[in-house]
Amino acid sequence: IFPSLQFTYNRKICTNNSLGNSVSQDISPLSAIKGSTVTIKCSYSTSYSNFVLPWYRHKPQESLEFLLLKYWDDDGYNLAGDRFSLDLKTNQKSITLTIKDLQLSDSAVYYCELKDSRKRNSSSNAKEKKKK
């Protein structure tokens, strides 16, 4: 028998309802077995045309840790390793974090966030102009 892992979510980490921007996650704790796979879904609503959805985790007695992110165009990056992946479904306004081959060290509170990504778009446009 393997010990179970405990995952918890934050209901809303980023909300700016005056602009129509918010994220929400299930607040139910999730238990899983070492070596298994879990998925954590985050739904969002946004008025941003360019946005980014970063994910973090928080372990007891530790600082918030950035894991990975996806941009509106499905580009992104991952500092968490191959066991962690994101699936962005813009038509459903959702993003799902998948963690494979769970380890005891994965037990934490996981957060998704919604941010405006105009700065990335501006820097991408500047790079394109330099290439021409």
N, C-alpha and C positions, 0 to 999 in steps of 0.2 A: 504494500500500500504506500502510495506516494503522498506526501503532504500536499494539501491544497493551497492554492495561491489566492490572495484576496486582491481584487481590483475594485476601485471606486471611481466615480465620475463626478465632475462638477456640473451642476445644472446649467449655470450660465457664467462664463468667464469673461465674455465681452458683449456688452449690450449698449447700443446707442439707438434706442427706439425712435428718437426724434428724427433720425435719418433712415430708419427702417433696417438697421443692421443688428443682427443678434445671432448667437449660436446657442444650441441646447443639446444636452446629453441626458441619457437615462441616469437617474441618481441611484438606481438599485445596485448594491454591491454584487460583484460577480466572483464566484469561486471556480477554480479550474485545477486540473491535475498537471503536475510537472510533465513536460514533454508534449502536452496537447497544444492546440491552437485556439486563440480567442480573437473575437472581433469586437471593436468598440465603435459604435456609430455616433456621428455628430451631425445634426441638421443645422442648416444656416439659412438666414434671410439677409439679403444685402441689396443696397442701392449702388454699391461700387461696381463699376464696369471691370475694373482690374482689382483683384483681391488675392490675398494669400491666407492659407489656413495652416498655421503651425501647430504642432503637438508637443506637449511637455509632460513630464511626470514628476511627482513629488513623493519622495520616500521620507518616512519619519526621521526627524533630526537632520535632514539634509536640505540643501537649497533646491529650488525648482530647476529641473534639467531639461534643456531643449533636446528634442529627439529628431524630428523631421518635419518637412512641410511640403505643401503643394500649392502652386499658383493656379489662377483661373484657367490657364491654358494647358494644364496638366503637367507642366514642367515642375521640377522640385529638386530637393536634395535631402539626403539621409545621413545623419551622424550616428544613428543608433545601431547600424549593422544590418546584415542580410535577413535577420529574423523579423525585422520590422518593415512593414510596407503600408502604403496608403492607396486607397481607391476612391478617386473623386468622381462623383456623378453630378455634373452641373444641371442636368435636366431634372434630377430629383432633389437638388439642393442638399446634397449629403456627401459626407466624406467618412470613410471607414478605415480605422487603424486595425491592421492584422498583426498579431504577434505569434510567431510559430515557435515550436520547440520550447515552450515555456520553462523558465528557470525560476528558482525561488527568489532570485535577485530582481525579477520582474514585478514582484508584489509592490504596488504603489497606487497613488491616486493619479489618474491620467486626465489631462485637460486638452481641449482643442480651443483655438482662438481664431477670430476673424479680424483681419487687418486690411486697410486700404493698401494697394500695391502700386500706386501711381509713380512712386519713386523708382521702382524697378523698371517700369515701362519707359520712363524718361531716360534712364541710363541706358536701356536697350536701344532706344531711338538714337541716342548720342553715339553709341558704338556703331550703329548702322551708317550714320552720316559720315563717320571717320573712314569707314571702309570704302565709300564711294569716291 
